[in-house]
Amino acid sequence: MKTHLPPFMSRPGPAALAAALVPALLLSGCNPPGASSSSSGKSGAPGSAAARTWVAPGEKDEYYLFYSGGHSGQVFVAGLPSMRHISTIPVFSPYPGTGYGFDEETKALLGDYAWGDVHHPALSQADGLYDGRWLFVNDNANNRVARIDLRDFKTRQILGPIPNSSGNHGSSFVTENTEYVLVASRFSVPLPKGRHADPADYEKEFNGMVSGIKVDPSDGTMSVGWQILTPPFNWDLGSTGKGPSSGWAFWTSYNSEMAHETLEATSTQGDRDYAAVVNWRAAGQAVRDGLATTLDGVPVIAPAKVPGVLYFLPVPKSPHGIDTDPSGRWIAASGKLQPVVSVFDFEKIKAAIDRKDFTGEVRGVPVIRYESVLEGEIPVGLGPLHTQYDGKGNAYTSLYIESAVAKWKLPPWTAEEKADLNKVILDKIDVHYNIGHLVVGGSDTKEPYGKYLVAMNKLSKGRHLSVGPAQPESSQLIDITGEKMEMLYEAFTEPEPHFAQILKADAIKPIEVYPKAGSAHPHAIWDAKDASITRRGNTVEVKMVAIRSRFIPDRIDVNEGDELVIHVTNVEQTTDMIHGLAIAEQNVNVIFDPGETKTLRLKIKKPGVFPFYCTNFCSALHQEMQGYLAVKPKS
Amino acid sequence: MIKTLFSRQYRFLRRPLGLASRLLLLAAAAALVGAVFLPLWKIHLVAPQYREGLALRIYAHKLVGGNGGQDLHEINTLNHYIGMKPLAQADFAEMTWLPFAFGVFGLLALRAAFIGRMQSLVDLGVLFVYFTAFSLGNFYLRLYNYGHQLDPRAPMTIEPFTPVMFGSQKIANFIQTSLPQSGALCLALVPVLVAAAMWCSRGETLPES
C-alpha cells in the first residue's frame, strides 16, 4: 500500500542539499552559493516567487525584454517579470508571420541574405540613459548592423555588409548620446574584402577593424563614420564609457597569438590577450582632420600614424566581456579560461596613458602596463563571461563553466577586502545550465533599474516538456533587490538569445496604427473609389484597398509573362485590425498593419486562376475576404 | 371680462424688464454662442473588443468621431455589416444652418435685453421652444431612419431598430449610450433663463412719463 508523505517530507533533505553544495564549493573555492530559491515553490502566497512573477490576465508587465534571436536572425520581445514572449521582430530573416521579407521594401532591406546572426542588442541613449528611440542589433555572420524603430517595433535600416569589417561580433555598443554604434571584427580577413591571401600568411595579410557607425540624431540613419585598422586579433565584446571614461570604448579580443587554425589550442597559449582601449572622439576628430585614408569607400585610421586613438590593455586569457560600470570608472573584463574578473580603474588608465606608462607596443600601438591600471582580480569562479551592474555598487558575473552567477562588490574596497578579494564576493546562485550573457536592466546606462537579472543559459537540458533533440534555450529571472539573489522563474526561447536589453515599459509609447494623416506613401490610397488596375505594356499595376472584409479590387486579370505589381493599403485605423494578402501558389504573403501600404511584385509564370485571400484573421467575414488572380495563357 | 383679460395681457407684454432680467438675457445669448461650439450630443458604443469604446460627438456644425476622428470610420465600418448607411457630415443639412439659427436666437436674446420689453421675451421663448422641439424630433427621425433603412443585401440581417436618444440599450454585441452634452445643456439653459427673466420682472411697471 502506498503511503502519502506530508508535503514537507518531499522537499530535498539535508543530504541532497549537501550533495548539491559540495561540488559548487569545490569548483568555486570561495563563498558557498546563496540559499537556493527552490523553497519559493509553486505556491501563490504573497511574496512568493509565483506571486512576484504573476501578471494577471489583462495586466501588463513592468519591463520590456529585448532578446537577440541569434541565428534565427530575429529579436524576441518578452515582458518582465512574467517572461511571456509577446512578439518577434524580424530583422535579418524573412518572417511570414508579419510578412517580413515578402514585400518590396523588406526584401530590399534583407538584400542578398536570408538570415543573420543577431548577438548584442543595444538601446539608444541620450545623456547616458535609454531614450527609447531605437534598438540596434548586429549580424555576426554577414557584418551588418540593423536599427529597429521603437515607435513601431519595425526594422527600419540594415547597414552592411560593412566594408573592411568581418565577423561583426563586437557590436552593437552605443555611445552615451547615440553618436555611434560601435562595431569590431571577430574574424579577420585580407583587406579590402574580396582580396585573396593564403590563410597561412594570416599574421601578415589579415587585419581586424574597429568601426564607428555614425547615427544621424534626427532619424537614426546609420553610416560608417570611421574605422581603425588593427592586428588580426579576434575582437570579441565591448562596451562604451561614460563619466570619467566618456568618449572611450573597450573591446576584448581572443587570439592575440594571431593563429589561423586549430584556434582552440593555438589561440590559448598566452596568459593574456589584448583589450582595445579606443578614444572614439579622437577617431572622429582624426577623420575630420584628414588623417584617415580611404579603403573601400570608408575612412580608415592607421593607429601607428595617428597616436591617441588606440591603446592595448592586457587582460586575462581569452576574455569575453569587458563591461564599464554605471559610474564609468570601473571596467570589468573576464577571461573565460581564468577564474577571475579583472577590474580596471579608468582613472589609472587615463593616468598611464598620460605618463606613457607602457610596456611596449604592438604594431605601433602602445600597450598599457597591466599592473598600473588594475584595481584587483576577483576570484568569481569558473568561466566568467560577462558582467552587469545594478547601480548600487554591485556587479554580477555569469560563470559559464560553473553554471552560476556571482554577485560581487565594486571598488572602492577596504584594505581587508583588498588583501583577500574572496571577501568582495557577496553571493552566488546556480543557473540551469551554462550561462552565456546575463542582463540587468540599464546596466550600460548611468542609472540601472537594478531589480531583475535575466540569465541567458545556453543549455536547457530537458528542464521543459520534451520536444525532441532540438532543445530550446533557457532564461531565468533572478530577483536582485535583496542581499541574496533569488531565482524567480524560467522561460524557454527559440535559438538563441546571446544578450538582451531591458527597458522600462513606460519609457516608450509605440504607435498602434499608422495614422492616415501621416501617410506619405506614394502608392497609398484611402478610398475604395481610388482603387485601380493599370496596364503599361507587360506590367500590370494594381492599387488595392484592404478593409473588413474585402479587397478592392477583388479580381485581377493578367496574362502569362506579365509583371504584376500590387500596392495594398490597409485603410483600417483601428488597433490590431491587421490584414494579409496571400496569393495561392505564388509564394506571396504580405501583411499590412492598420494604415500601412506595402508593395509586392511578382512575375506571372503560369496560367490559371489563383485565389487570393486575407491571411490575418480580421473579422467575422474574414473567410469571405478573398478574390481571384486570373492568368490567361500566352496565345 | 375679455376686455379686462386683453388689457391685463397688454399691460403684461408692455411691461419693461429690470436690470436682472436683462443680465439673464445676456447670459442666454452667451449660452447660445456656447452651444455653437460645444458638443450637443454624444453617442458611445462599448463592446468586449472595444473596451475603451467608440465615441461620436455631434456638434451644431460637425460630426466628430473619438480617437482623432477614427471612431467615426470604425462605426461606419461596423455598420456596413448590417447595411446601415455611412454616417457622413455631408448628409446632415442641419449642420449648415444650425449655428446660424443659434445666432438668430442669440440676437433675439440681445434684442430683448436691449428693447427691454416682456413681449420680446415671449417671442424669444416661444420661438425657441418650438425650435427645440422641432430639432429633437428631427434628431429622433434621423436616428430612426439610420436604424430602419438598412441595405437588404448587407452581410448581416438584423431587426430594424432605433438607436436610443437618451440612455443606453444593447444592440448586438454593443451597448449604445446616448446622452446630451454641454452644448445641449447650454440650449436647455436658454428657456430657463428666459423664464427667470420673466419672473424677475414680474413686478415691474411702466415708468411714469
Boltz contact constraints between the chains, C-beta under 6 A:
constraints:
  - contact:
      token1: [A, 548]
      token2: [B, 77]
      max_distance: 6.0
  - contact:
      token1: [A, 573]
      token2: [B, 70]
      max_distance: 6.0
  - contact:
      token1: [A, 573]
      token2: [B, 73]
      max_distance: 6.0
  - contact:
      token1: [A, 574]
      token2: [B, 74]
      max_distance: 6.0
  - contact:
      token1: [A, 621]
      token2: [B, 155]
      max_distance: 6.0
